[in-house]
Amino acid sequence: MSTSDTFEEGIGYESYSCARCRRLKKKCSKELPVCKNCSKAGESCLYPGRAPRRTKRELEEARARGEFIPSRRLKRNSSLDSESATENVHSGSDLPTVANESTSIKEHPESLEAASSFLNMLASINGRDDTVPAASPSIMKLVSTEGNDKQTTYPQGKLEHELHKPDSIPIKPSSIQIEAITAVFKGGRTTPMVGPDEKCRQIERPLYDRFIAAYFKHNHRSYPLINKIEFLNKVSTIRDFTDMEGKYDDTFIFQLYMVMAIGCTTLQRAGIIGKNEEGLSEHFSYLAMRHFCKVMHLQNVETITCLLLLGIYSFFEPKGNSSWTISGIMMRLTIGLGLHKALTTKKMQSMSVIAVEIRYRAFWSFYCFERLVHTSLGRVSAIDDDDISVPLPRALYEEEVEDIEVTKMMISLRRIGGQIYKQVHSVGAGKKKLSMEEKQEVIQNLRKELDMIYTQKRNKIQESNSATSQSGGNSSISFHSSDIWLAMRYAQLQIMLYRPSALIPKPPMESLSILGDSCLRALKHTYTLYKKKLQPLNWITLFRTLTICNTMLYCLCQWSIDLIESKIEIQQCAEILQHFGEKWVFAAKCADVFQTISNAILDISLSNGQVPNMDKLTSELFGASNEYQDILDENNVDISWVDRLV
């Protein structure tokens, strides 16, 4: 065995050559994660594994279907060579001798048709839809592999992992997950930072650092899944953010770019960065998604971490389909890896204290994301609280005590939201044979728990803000330290508790009075946060706002909200919906409905509450409610619970 073939200790190796070495007919070193040839060329390295071998009968059937049409030169070769060439086609390798030399094409022009057919089939195998037109000598020059050391470049609009398909979707979890996510997540396909000269705009190092700092200042508190110190130490070693390929692993590069994409959206919401930087979040997501396929094939905790970051970024798509799909895949992987279970004593002894804590924090991050998505959409969760034995996160050092308190607050709010859904809105809640007194007891017990959580967390926020104020600190970009935000969530959870449900389809007037008051308070707090630029304009905020609107329309039609008192909140609701942006079409349509209601209420207030035709007003309210429900149905917004229950 030669020196080059000797396996070095501690380095992983694949059994078969990578796709690029096969294509270029080069000897592959088979090292993981990148072979020497690809590393030297600075290209990505993909190991497709051994191609499935086909029987002689299968090869003949392939010929009959037109998948392989031999040229005259191939006909003169032995049957063994013919079979070998056909196998190359189905293993995704480069063209065999039929298109290896331009002289052969010139001597046998009739072989052009066969080569063109081959290219079309190869494009289909690789998942591309850009078939080759009718063959011509100029087109066939592109087929030659002589001196071709450059990776094929593709126009923007397709993700890299959509092109790297050696076969149709393999029946393995990672490939199926990749297909599911790319079908619904539409971000990361283009970058606005590339000019006509195909060069990216230069980004200064301080801007990178600001995005990363914004992520850890705001988003990391809700989802503390990344080892902050280790991550930032690794970032400090980066000398050039445009030259990380081959120097850092794919998971770190994905996480870094997605952290910056999320941090960018946080600074945009706070109004801290200008219009020149608005396209950076999409640019960073584009750079992250180039590593998505390799990350998904790992199928480990790092995969779930990357999925969660992608899920947070997906909040800024107009609908919740991508977040819902990502959360489902993420929680399936979480359960499959047993992350919802506390570690055994023996396992903990083999791990460091930091490793154990990061594992537990990772689970609670996945839990909070999944629970947020499912309660916002009003759908069943993928995991029940009774199946979780992981202890709550704890601070490892003094500097993160405040952050962990925020994390625990988020877990408490997500948990009570899940309990309200399970005991009040689930199908099982409607099947229980309970008396009205027993149903009211369920509501009262949940209300007591909700009140206790709100009181405890509000006191801690006020203590923290008082200490921060005395030290001259500032946390303006994060709403987690805002008691107004907590009051808004408290009102929203009350709406969830008292609105028509599977448990109580038609609430009594006493509950409707509480419900109406909660709607007005929730809208008031939402508007205050919106004006302070502490309310992210993502689909979570939109669906919560629409749920409040939905509930308020119901209360107005039941006359459990005073019209004159509600005119300000309804006008504020319309203003919030109008400012979501151009791509949020159904938000604008809903804003028009509430603007109409606001105008009608204004007319009433100007007449000193004297309404000559109350039936007309009632008709307008019910008409607005019906139009509103039609808009929700038209845009597949899954919060129209009134139609199903009343």
RONUBA-180355 format. One record per residue (C-alpha): residue number from 0; residue in three letters; x, y, z. Coordinates in steps of 0.02 Angstrom, whole numbers. Example, Ala and Ser with C-alpha at 12.3 -4.5 7.8 and 13.67 -1.06 7.14 Angstrom:
   i  aa      u      v      w
   0 ALA    615   -225    390
   1 SER    684    -53    357
//
This chain:
   i  aa      u      v      w
   0 MET      0      0      0
   1 SER     69    172    -49
   2 THR     94    315     71
   3 SER    -53    411     -4
   4 ASP   -168    264     30
   5 THR   -120    248    213
   6 PHE   -260    300    330
   7 GLU   -206    427    459
   8 GLU   -256    393    637
   9 GLY   -403    496    700
  10 ILE   -465    545    526
  11 GLY   -630    478    457
  12 TYR   -638    404    284
  13 GLU   -776    360    161
  14 SER   -778    194     71
  15 TYR   -809    269   -101
  16 SER   -746    421   -195
  17 CYS   -832    590   -188
  18 ALA   -943    652   -330
  19 ARG   -818    783   -391
  20 CYS   -671    662   -403
  21 ARG   -781    538   -497
  22 ARG   -833    675   -616
  23 LEU   -654    732   -648
  24 LYS   -584    554   -653
  25 LYS   -465    592   -510
  26 LYS   -402    480   -371
  27 CYS   -498    528   -213
  28 SER   -417    526    -40
  29 LYS   -591    492     34
  30 GLU   -558    597    190
  31 LEU   -702    667    294
  32 PRO   -774    794    284
  33 VAL   -676    854    131
  34 CYS   -555    755     21
  35 LYS   -385    827    -24
  36 ASN   -432    867   -205
  37 CYS   -588    965   -157
  38 SER   -498   1051    -12
  39 LYS   -358   1106   -127
  40 ALA   -481   1171   -257
  41 GLY   -587   1257   -123
  42 GLU   -743   1164   -183
  43 SER   -880   1074    -87
  44 CYS   -861    887    -63
  45 LEU  -1008    766    -72
  46 TYR   -998    578    -45
  47 PRO  -1148    498   -132
  48 GLY  -1095    322    -84
  49 ARG  -1095    170   -195
  50 ALA  -1212    177   -343
  51 PRO  -1338     35   -352
  52 ARG  -1289    -97   -482
  53 ARG  -1419   -155   -604
  54 THR  -1443   -324   -683
  55 LYS  -1423   -355   -868
  56 ARG  -1611   -367   -886
  57 GLU  -1634   -197   -801
  58 LEU  -1505   -122   -918
  59 GLU  -1597   -189  -1070
  60 GLU  -1760   -118  -1004
  61 ALA  -1673     50   -980
  62 ARG  -1616     46  -1161
  63 ALA  -1793      6  -1215
  64 ARG  -1858    158  -1122
  65 GLY  -1730    268  -1210
  66 GLU  -1629    304  -1054
  67 PHE  -1470    250  -1143
  68 ILE  -1441    261  -1330
  69 PRO  -1269    195  -1382
  70 SER  -1172    279  -1521
  71 ARG  -1084    187  -1662
  72 ARG   -921    194  -1565
  73 LEU  -1001    111  -1414
  74 LYS  -1079    -22  -1525
  75 ARG   -903    -73  -1578
  76 ASN   -851    -94  -1397
  77 SER   -878   -251  -1298
  78 SER  -1040   -283  -1207
  79 LEU   -944   -263  -1045
  80 ASP   -893    -86  -1093
  81 SER  -1072    -48  -1140
  82 GLU  -1136   -105   -972
  83 SER  -1000     -6   -883
  84 ALA  -1046    152   -977
  85 THR  -1229    130   -934
  86 GLU  -1188    107   -751
  87 ASN  -1093    272   -756
  88 VAL  -1252    358   -812
  89 HIS  -1350    297   -663
  90 SER  -1213    331   -536
  91 GLY  -1216    516   -581
  92 SER  -1038    515   -652
  93 ASP   -979    614   -803
  94 LEU  -1004    566   -984
  95 PRO   -920    406  -1044
  96 THR   -825    395  -1207
  97 VAL   -978    444  -1308
  98 ALA   -940    627  -1270
  99 ASN   -761    619  -1213
 100 GLU   -681    684  -1371
 101 SER   -743    818  -1489
 102 THR   -665    724  -1637
 103 SER   -782    578  -1609
 104 ILE   -931    696  -1617
 105 LYS   -872    776  -1776
 106 GLU   -846    606  -1858
 107 HIS  -1015    543  -1800
 108 PRO  -1141    688  -1795
 109 GLU  -1282    564  -1769
 110 SER  -1214    532  -1595
 111 LEU  -1258    711  -1544
 112 GLU  -1438    661  -1517
 113 ALA  -1384    521  -1400
 114 ALA  -1270    636  -1301
 115 SER  -1406    769  -1287
 116 SER  -1527    636  -1223
 117 PHE  -1394    583  -1097
 118 LEU  -1373    762  -1034
 119 ASN  -1561    782  -1013
 120 MET  -1570    622   -914
 121 LEU  -1421    673   -807
 122 ALA  -1504    840   -771
 123 SER  -1661    748   -718
 124 ILE  -1562    632   -604
 125 ASN  -1478    782   -522
 126 GLY  -1645    863   -488
 127 ARG  -1622   1002   -617
 128 ASP  -1758   1063   -733
 129 ASP  -1642   1146   -860
 130 THR  -1640   1016   -999
 131 VAL  -1519   1026  -1142
 132 PRO  -1591   1084  -1310
 133 ALA  -1564    997  -1475
 134 ALA  -1382    947  -1488
 135 SER  -1257   1047  -1587
 136 PRO  -1066   1045  -1596
 137 SER  -1058   1208  -1497
 138 ILE  -1164   1134  -1357
 139 MET  -1065    975  -1353
 140 LYS   -906   1071  -1317
 141 LEU   -977   1100  -1143
 142 VAL   -976    914  -1111
 143 SER   -788    890  -1121
 144 THR   -710    857   -951
 145 GLU   -533    895  -1006
 146 GLY   -458   1029   -893
 147 ASN   -626   1058   -807
 148 ASP   -576   1092   -626
 149 LYS   -711   1220   -587
 150 GLN   -872   1182   -498
 151 THR  -1027   1216   -600
 152 THR  -1110   1380   -551
 153 TYR  -1298   1401   -552
 154 PRO  -1405   1556   -565
 155 GLN  -1490   1621   -408
 156 GLY  -1660   1549   -371
 157 LYS  -1611   1371   -327
 158 LEU  -1538   1313   -165
 159 GLU  -1376   1217   -175
 160 HIS  -1452   1064    -91
 161 GLU  -1590   1059   -222
 162 LEU  -1458   1025   -354
 163 HIS  -1357    892   -264
 164 LYS  -1471    744   -291
 165 PRO  -1382    589   -355
 166 ASP  -1551    506   -367
 167 SER  -1734    542   -333
 168 ILE  -1775    570   -150
 169 PRO  -1687    430    -54
 170 ILE  -1793    344     76
 171 LYS  -1694    409    224
 172 PRO  -1745    536    356
 173 SER  -1626    676    309
 174 SER  -1673    678    124
 175 ILE  -1859    674    162
 176 GLN  -1838    814    290
 177 ILE  -1741    919    164
 178 GLU  -1880    900     36
 179 ALA  -2015    942    165
 180 ILE  -1929   1101    224
 181 THR  -1878   1167     54
 182 ALA  -2057   1142     -6
 183 VAL  -2123   1269    120
 184 PHE  -1975   1381    167
 185 LYS  -1951   1506     26
 186 GLY  -1810   1609    103
 187 GLY  -1624   1594     69
 188 ARG  -1640   1569   -118
 189 THR  -1569   1736   -173
 190 THR  -1458   1871   -105
 191 PRO  -1481   2056   -140
 192 MET  -1298   2086   -101
 193 VAL  -1233   2022   -270
 194 GLY  -1213   2154   -405
 195 PRO  -1212   2138   -595
 196 ASP  -1027   2092   -585
 197 GLU  -1072   1938   -479
 198 LYS   -972   2007   -332
 199 CYS  -1041   2027   -156
 200 ARG  -1045   2197    -76
 201 GLN   -911   2221     56
 202 ILE   -973   2212    236
 203 GLU   -871   2291    375
 204 ARG   -821   2183    524
 205 PRO   -909   2295    654
 206 LEU  -1076   2263    567
 207 TYR  -1053   2074    584
 208 ASP  -1017   2097    769
 209 ARG  -1172   2205    794
 210 PHE  -1286   2072    719
 211 ILE  -1210   1935    828
 212 ALA  -1224   2044    984
 213 ALA  -1407   2084    943
 214 TYR  -1448   1899    932
 215 PHE  -1373   1861   1103
 216 LYS  -1451   2017   1179
 217 HIS  -1627   1970   1123
 218 ASN  -1658   1799   1045
 219 HIS  -1535   1698   1149
 220 ARG  -1637   1733   1305
 221 SER  -1787   1638   1235
 222 TYR  -1684   1501   1154
 223 PRO  -1518   1478   1248
 224 LEU  -1468   1327   1144
 225 ILE  -1296   1391   1092
 226 ASN  -1146   1384   1208
 227 LYS  -1123   1572   1208
 228 ILE   -942   1581   1271
 229 GLU   -880   1441   1157
 230 PHE   -971   1514   1007
 231 LEU   -905   1691   1032
 232 ASN   -729   1627   1061
 233 LYS   -739   1536    896
 234 VAL   -806   1693    809
 235 SER   -656   1790    876
 236 THR   -539   1677    776
 237 ILE   -620   1725    610
 238 ARG   -510   1842    511
 239 ASP   -616   1850    354
 240 PHE   -803   1809    355
 241 THR   -797   1783    166
 242 ASP   -663   1649    181
 243 MET   -726   1517    303
 244 GLU   -751   1369    186
 245 GLY   -639   1224    236
 246 LYS   -580   1314    393
 247 TYR   -738   1289    497
 248 ASP   -866   1149    498
 249 ASP  -1033   1165    409
 250 THR  -1138   1172    567
 251 PHE  -1040   1319    637
 252 ILE  -1047   1413    472
 253 PHE  -1235   1383    459
 254 GLN  -1265   1437    639
 255 LEU  -1155   1592    621
 256 TYR  -1240   1655    464
 257 MET  -1415   1618    533
 258 VAL  -1372   1703    698
 259 MET  -1322   1858    599
 260 ALA  -1480   1848    493
 261 ILE  -1589   1842    649
 262 GLY  -1488   1979    736
 263 CYS  -1510   2087    581
 264 THR  -1700   2071    590
 265 THR  -1693   2120    774
 266 LEU  -1598   2280    736
 267 GLN  -1715   2318    590
 268 ARG  -1866   2303    705
 269 ALA  -1785   2418    832
 270 GLY  -1746   2545    695
 271 ILE  -1560   2540    734
 272 ILE  -1496   2501    558
 273 GLY  -1538   2597    401
 274 LYS  -1614   2550    233
 275 ASN  -1443   2508    159
 276 GLU  -1432   2357    275
 277 GLU  -1611   2293    250
 278 GLY  -1559   2158    127
 279 LEU  -1424   2086    239
 280 SER  -1538   1966    332
 281 GLU  -1587   1881    169
 282 HIS  -1404   1881    116
 283 PHE  -1350   1792    275
 284 SER  -1491   1665    262
 285 TYR  -1436   1632     82
 286 LEU  -1258   1598    140
 287 ALA  -1321   1486    281
 288 MET  -1434   1382    170
 289 ARG  -1287   1334     60
 290 HIS  -1235   1219    204
 291 PHE  -1411   1159    245
 292 CYS  -1400    991    158
 293 LYS  -1241    936    246
 294 VAL  -1310    992    414
 295 MET  -1470    892    390
 296 HIS  -1376    732    347
 297 LEU  -1292    734    519
 298 GLN  -1458    696    608
 299 ASN  -1391    748    780
 300 VAL  -1414    887    908
 301 GLU  -1321   1008    795
 302 THR  -1450    973    659
 303 ILE  -1592   1019    777
 304 THR  -1498   1175    832
 305 CYS  -1483   1231    651
 306 LEU  -1667   1191    622
 307 LEU  -1717   1300    770
 308 LEU  -1617   1447    704
 309 LEU  -1698   1422    535
 310 GLY  -1867   1415    621
 311 ILE  -1839   1580    712
 312 TYR  -1793   1661    547
 313 SER  -1947   1585    464
 314 PHE  -2058   1689    580
 315 PHE  -2037   1831    456
 316 GLU  -2124   1737    315
 317 PRO  -2307   1794    292
 318 LYS  -2381   1626    343
 319 GLY  -2340   1496    475
 320 ASN  -2326   1345    359
 321 SER  -2136   1340    359
 322 SER  -2122   1367    548
 323 TRP  -2252   1230    577
 324 THR  -2158   1106    466
 325 ILE  -1990   1148    543
 326 SER  -2058   1132    721
 327 GLY  -2131    960    683
 328 ILE  -1969    892    609
 329 MET  -1869    972    749
 330 MET  -1973    894    888
 331 ARG  -1973    723    804
 332 LEU  -1783    727    801
 333 THR  -1782    788    982
 334 ILE  -1889    644   1040
 335 GLY  -1792    521    931
 336 LEU  -1630    571   1016
 337 GLY  -1709    562   1188
 338 LEU  -1673    744   1229
 339 HIS  -1838    759   1325
 340 LYS  -1776    637   1456
 341 ALA  -1659    677   1601
 342 LEU  -1488    597   1587
 343 THR  -1448    446   1694
 344 THR  -1320    462   1834
 345 LYS  -1196    356   1737
 346 LYS  -1214    462   1581
 347 MET  -1196    624   1679
 348 GLN  -1034    562   1757
 349 SER   -959    543   1583
 350 MET  -1003    722   1533
 351 SER   -946    892   1595
 352 VAL  -1064   1004   1693
 353 ILE  -1069   1126   1548
 354 ALA  -1109    989   1421
 355 VAL  -1254    926   1527
 356 GLU  -1325   1101   1551
 357 ILE  -1310   1144   1366
 358 ARG  -1402    984   1323
 359 TYR  -1545   1028   1442
 360 ARG  -1552   1208   1380
 361 ALA  -1558   1145   1202
 362 PHE  -1712   1041   1241
 363 TRP  -1804   1185   1323
 364 SER  -1761   1295   1174
 365 PHE  -1838   1166   1056
 366 TYR  -1988   1151   1173
 367 CYS  -2019   1339   1180
 368 PHE  -2012   1356    991
 369 GLU  -2128   1209    958
 370 ARG  -2253   1262   1092
 371 LEU  -2255   1442   1028
 372 VAL  -2294   1385    851
 373 HIS  -2430   1261    898
 374 THR  -2524   1378   1017
 375 SER  -2513   1523    893
 376 LEU  -2592   1414    760
 377 GLY  -2713   1328    880
 378 ARG  -2649   1154    839
 379 VAL  -2598   1002    941
 380 SER  -2421    993   1009
 381 ALA  -2297    856    962
 382 ILE  -2250    823   1145
 383 ASP  -2348    817   1307
 384 ASP  -2282    897   1467
 385 ASP  -2305    731   1559
 386 ASP  -2173    652   1445
 387 ILE  -2037    777   1493
 388 SER  -1914    741   1635
 389 VAL  -1779    867   1592
 390 PRO  -1741    991   1734
 391 LEU  -1760   1177   1702
 392 PRO  -1606   1277   1648
 393 ARG  -1493   1352   1782
 394 ALA  -1359   1485   1777
 395 LEU  -1180   1422   1771
 396 TYR  -1103   1589   1814
 397 GLU  -1159   1756   1884
 398 GLU  -1165   1850   1719
 399 GLU  -1304   1742   1647
 400 VAL  -1422   1742   1796
 401 GLU  -1534   1875   1718
 402 ASP  -1539   1787   1550
 403 ILE  -1588   1621   1629
 404 GLU  -1729   1706   1725
 405 VAL  -1798   1766   1558
 406 THR  -1781   1589   1490
 407 LYS  -1880   1518   1637
 408 MET  -2014   1650   1612
 409 MET  -2032   1600   1429
 410 ILE  -2044   1416   1476
 411 SER  -2181   1455   1604
 412 LEU  -2282   1554   1476
 413 ARG  -2263   1420   1342
 414 ARG  -2311   1285   1466
 415 ILE  -2470   1371   1529
 416 GLY  -2519   1408   1349
 417 GLY  -2504   1223   1309
 418 GLN  -2606   1175   1462
 419 ILE  -2745   1296   1415
 420 TYR  -2751   1221   1241
 421 LYS  -2753   1042   1306
 422 GLN  -2885   1067   1442
 423 VAL  -2996   1194   1352
 424 HIS  -2975   1186   1162
 425 SER  -2921   1009   1119
 426 VAL  -3039    878   1049
 427 GLY  -3019    781   1211
 428 ALA  -3079    930   1313
 429 GLY  -3242    932   1215
 430 LYS  -3270    745   1241
 431 LYS  -3267    753   1430
 432 LYS  -3437    731   1510
 433 LEU  -3425    875   1632
 434 SER  -3560    982   1711
 435 MET  -3555   1170   1688
 436 GLU  -3490   1187   1867
 437 GLU  -3348   1066   1831
 438 LYS  -3305   1157   1669
 439 GLN  -3300   1322   1761
 440 GLU  -3186   1242   1891
 441 VAL  -3063   1195   1752
 442 ILE  -3063   1376   1693
 443 GLN  -3042   1443   1870
 444 ASN  -2894   1328   1911
 445 LEU  -2805   1378   1752
 446 ARG  -2840   1562   1789
 447 LYS  -2764   1545   1963
 448 GLU  -2606   1468   1890
 449 LEU  -2597   1603   1756
 450 ASP  -2619   1741   1886
 451 MET  -2481   1666   1994
 452 ILE  -2359   1658   1848
 453 TYR  -2398   1836   1796
 454 THR  -2376   1905   1972
 455 GLN  -2211   1815   2001
 456 LYS  -2135   1860   1833
 457 ARG  -2195   2041   1840
 458 ASN  -2112   2065   2009
 459 LYS  -1947   1995   1945
 460 ILE  -1952   2105   1790
 461 GLN  -1983   2260   1896
 462 GLU  -1840   2214   2014
 463 SER  -1724   2184   1867
 464 ASN  -1773   2347   1781
 465 SER  -1748   2443   1942
 466 ALA  -1572   2372   1961
 467 THR  -1533   2405   1777
 468 SER  -1594   2583   1791
 469 GLN  -1483   2616   1942
 470 SER  -1331   2547   1851
 471 GLY  -1369   2649   1695
 472 GLY  -1396   2496   1586
 473 ASN  -1502   2489   1429
 474 SER  -1596   2344   1349
 475 SER  -1698   2439   1220
 476 ILE  -1695   2306   1083
 477 SER  -1770   2167   1190
 478 PHE  -1952   2160   1245
 479 HIS  -1916   2024   1373
 480 SER  -1877   2154   1506
 481 SER  -2038   2249   1473
 482 ASP  -2181   2230   1599
 483 ILE  -2295   2296   1460
 484 TRP  -2248   2146   1353
 485 LEU  -2285   2028   1498
 486 ALA  -2454   2115   1526
 487 MET  -2493   2091   1341
 488 ARG  -2454   1905   1350
 489 TYR  -2558   1892   1509
 490 ALA  -2708   1969   1420
 491 GLN  -2682   1858   1267
 492 LEU  -2680   1701   1375
 493 GLN  -2840   1760   1459
 494 ILE  -2919   1775   1286
 495 MET  -2864   1598   1250
 496 LEU  -2941   1541   1415
 497 TYR  -3112   1627   1401
 498 ARG  -3151   1628   1215
 499 PRO  -3272   1499   1139
 500 SER  -3190   1329   1152
 501 ALA  -3218   1143   1139
 502 LEU  -3244   1141   1328
 503 ILE  -3370   1285   1330
 504 PRO  -3432   1324   1153
 505 LYS  -3547   1464   1213
 506 PRO  -3472   1555   1362
 507 PRO  -3590   1639   1486
 508 MET  -3604   1830   1489
 509 GLU  -3489   1840   1641
 510 SER  -3349   1757   1543
 511 LEU  -3386   1863   1390
 512 SER  -3364   2022   1494
 513 ILE  -3191   1961   1550
 514 LEU  -3155   1912   1370
 515 GLY  -3202   2081   1300
 516 ASP  -3098   2173   1430
 517 SER  -2949   2060   1393
 518 CYS  -2963   2099   1207
 519 LEU  -2957   2286   1237
 520 ARG  -2809   2271   1356
 521 ALA  -2715   2156   1238
 522 LEU  -2737   2277   1092
 523 LYS  -2686   2425   1200
 524 HIS  -2524   2340   1254
 525 THR  -2489   2276   1079
 526 TYR  -2504   2452   1010
 527 THR  -2390   2523   1146
 528 LEU  -2255   2395   1104
 529 TYR  -2278   2429    919
 530 LYS  -2248   2615    945
 531 LYS  -2095   2578   1053
 532 LYS  -2027   2465    913
 533 LEU  -2027   2317   1032
 534 GLN  -2156   2217    932
 535 PRO  -2083   2112    790
 536 LEU  -2192   2117    635
 537 ASN  -2187   1929    601
 538 TRP  -2322   1801    575
 539 ILE  -2330   1760    762
 540 THR  -2376   1941    801
 541 LEU  -2496   1944    653
 542 PHE  -2588   1785    703
 543 ARG  -2599   1841    884
 544 THR  -2668   2009    828
 545 LEU  -2792   1924    712
 546 THR  -2846   1810    854
 547 ILE  -2881   1962    963
 548 CYS  -2977   2041    818
 549 ASN  -3074   1882    790
 550 THR  -3121   1874    973
 551 MET  -3166   2058    981
 552 LEU  -3282   2042    832
 553 TYR  -3368   1899    922
 554 CYS  -3385   2003   1080
 555 LEU  -3451   2153    982
 556 CYS  -3582   2043    900
 557 GLN  -3628   1978   1073
 558 TRP  -3632   2158   1138
 559 SER  -3509   2114   1278
 560 ILE  -3393   2259   1232
 561 ASP  -3443   2442   1248
 562 LEU  -3434   2514   1072
 563 ILE  -3382   2689   1125
 564 GLU  -3243   2625   1239
 565 SER  -3173   2511   1103
 566 LYS  -3157   2641    964
 567 ILE  -2975   2686   1006
 568 GLU  -2915   2506   1016
 569 ILE  -3002   2458    854
 570 GLN  -2921   2604    763
 571 GLN  -2752   2554    836
 572 CYS  -2780   2375    778
 573 ALA  -2808   2437    600
 574 GLU  -2649   2541    609
 575 ILE  -2544   2392    666
 576 LEU  -2610   2281    526
 577 GLN  -2578   2416    396
 578 HIS  -2393   2425    440
 579 PHE  -2347   2243    412
 580 GLY  -2284   2281    236
 581 GLU  -2325   2243     55
 582 LYS  -2300   2055     61
 583 TRP  -2426   2036    204
 584 VAL  -2578   2047     90
 585 PHE  -2710   1975    205
 586 ALA  -2652   2088    348
 587 ALA  -2696   2237    239
 588 LYS  -2866   2162    195
 589 CYS  -2905   2133    379
 590 ALA  -2850   2311    416
 591 ASP  -2983   2374    294
 592 VAL  -3118   2276    386
 593 PHE  -3071   2352    553
 594 GLN  -3055   2525    478
 595 THR  -3236   2508    422
 596 ILE  -3288   2458    598
 597 SER  -3188   2602    671
 598 ASN  -3276   2725    556
 599 ALA  -3446   2657    606
 600 ILE  -3405   2674    791
 601 LEU  -3341   2851    760
 602 ASP  -3511   2897    685
 603 ILE  -3595   2830    842
 604 SER  -3480   2929    958
 605 LEU  -3513   3089    860
 606 SER  -3699   3064    884
 607 ASN  -3674   3054   1074
 608 GLY  -3713   2870   1075
 609 GLN  -3885   2895    996
 610 VAL  -3903   2764    860
 611 PRO  -4064   2786    762
 612 ASN  -4050   2617    681
 613 MET  -3970   2487    796
 614 ASP  -4020   2347    679
 615 LYS  -3916   2425    541
 616 LEU  -3763   2434    655
 617 THR  -3788   2253    708
 618 SER  -3798   2203    526
 619 GLU  -3636   2297    489
 620 LEU  -3546   2211    631
 621 PHE  -3603   2038    578
 622 GLY  -3564   2081    398
 623 ALA  -3389   2134    446
 624 SER  -3369   1974    545
 625 ASN  -3420   1869    395
 626 GLU  -3304   1966    278
 627 TYR  -3163   1945    403
 628 GLN  -3191   1757    412
 629 ASP  -3192   1747    222
 630 ILE  -3023   1834    216
 631 LEU  -2951   1712    344
 632 ASP  -3018   1563    247
 633 GLU  -2956   1632     81
 634 ASN  -2779   1650    150
 635 ASN  -2778   1485    246
 636 VAL  -2760   1571    414
 637 ASP  -2804   1435    539
 638 ILE  -2883   1538    680
 639 SER  -3065   1547    626
 640 TRP  -3128   1450    778
 641 VAL  -3294   1544    787
 642 ASP  -3366   1458    633
 643 ARG  -3328   1286    702
 644 LEU  -3394   1310    877
 645 VAL  -3538   1434    873
//
